[in-house]
């Protein structure tokens, strides 16, 4: 639903770019508070309950969006769907952190992402065909219904999982030797989150501003947008795990993280070129490989920086940063575009990601200097 939300709001409900930015921003606000709540609850009541209720309620709210067109009710409904739907993410990551050795966290994150992208790879392509053929209402029906079915399956399949999870979590807490520092008191973690926020702001434009650009400026339809976004998910599902496994075994994660940032930054420069279906897929290839090289290791770094006693809280903060990108992404992005245009915006996104890359290079150089001295 997310890749088509701004397109739906601007082309079907006829909201302006600024209004669509506010409505899409409500998704980010809901995601932000949902991630915080999900992380807190996962440490208190267990991940199983958080994931179950997240899927069930999130799916119900998504299903209901099709019936609402007025601005403020739609704003509230988008917020609630994101709040409930995004609560499961920190719970899943916290559970993974308690089960897996630190040397394998990137592969674990890659496996989780592979599962997500198997769905994401098919969904946009199918969604684009559905939206262009039988209407947007069916997007919300299928998206919401699939979440509800997933909740029922998860509740049934994991009915005996709680005891096993709690025992493993207790073992992890007993073995953990890290000081239990709150995320807001950990300066290194806060700097890490700030850099992640910058890259995340640029990254989410692929699912917020770029679909609008392709539809309104390049004049391609939803079917093309769906195939373009679907290519990302399919490639990640097929090749991310082998690549991440290779990088971890070669102990070259920092090198590939830098390469990933360079590829993500460069992906926006393609939209300065004349409209072309091939150029769109080439830009997506740059983004996809950049995402593969960067995101699993960035997520595993967040997981490894967190003490087990506060893992849910730390991963909640990490999730909140990504949720915040969904707030400032459409609000800042679409408003900036309406004032300065798309071309300047692509150059700004390139500069933001390049800054994160330069920061990592400078920090690595500083660590080498300190070690030498």
C-alpha positions, 0 to 999 in steps of 0.5 A: 500500500505504501508505494501507492499511498501518495499516488492514491491521495493525489490522483484519486482523492485529488489532494494537493502535494502539501495535503498528501504530504500531511496525510502520508506524514500521519503514517510516519507519526503512527509508525514512530509511536507504534515502534516505541510502544511495540519495543516497550511492550515486547520487553514487558509482555513478550513479542508474541502478543505484540506481533499478534495484536499488531497484525490483527489491528493493523490489518483491520485499519488498513481494510477500513481506509477504503471507505474514508475520503474526508481529510481528518478522518483519513488522517486519523485512520492512516495514523492508527493503521501505522501505529498498530501495524508498525508495533511488531517490528521492534518485537521481531528484532528484539526476539532475533537479538536474544536468539542469535549470536552477534557474529550472525546478526547480519545474516539474521537480519538478512533472513528477516528482510528476505521474508519481508521482501518476498512479499514486497517483491510481488505485492507492488507489481500485483498492486499496480495491476490491481490499482490500474485495472479494478481500482484502489479499493481492492488494494486496501481490501487485500492488504488489510485482509492478508494482515488479518489472515497472517495474525490468525496463522501466527497466533495458531502456529506460535501458541506454544512459543511463549515459554520457549521464548521467555526461557531463551530471553532469561538465558540471554539476560543472565549471560549479558555483561553489557551495562544497561544504559538507556538509549538516550544516554548512549552518545555513540548510539545517538550519533548512529541513529542521527546518521541513520535518520539522514540516510533513511530520509533519502531512502524512503523517498523511493516510496513517497516522492519518486512514485509521484515523480514517475506518475506526474513527470515521467507520465508512467502508470501505476503498473510500471511503478509496481513493476519497478518497486517489485523488482527491488523486493524480488532481487533482495529476496533472491540475492541478499542472503548469499551476498550478506553471508559472503560479506560476513565470512570475508569480514568486509562489512564496513567496506560494503556499507560504504559502497552501499551508501555510494550506490544509494546516493547515486540512485537519485542522480538518474532522475535528472536524466530524460524520462526512460523506463530503462533509466528507472530500472537502472536507478532501482538497481543502484538502490537495490544493491546499495540497500543490500550492502547497507541495511542488514549491517546497519540493523545488525549494528543497532542490535549489537550495540544494545544490551539484552536487558534493554534490547526491545527499547534499543530496537524501538529507538531504531525503529522510531528513527525509521518511522520518523523518516516516514514523517519528515519524508513526505512532509519535507520532501513533497513541500520542498518539491512544490517549492524548489522542484524535483531536480534540486531535491534529487541533488539534496538527497544525493548530498545527504547520503554522501555526508553519511558516507564521509562521516563513516570514513572520517570516523574510521580514520579517527579510530585508526589514528587513536589505535596507532597513538 
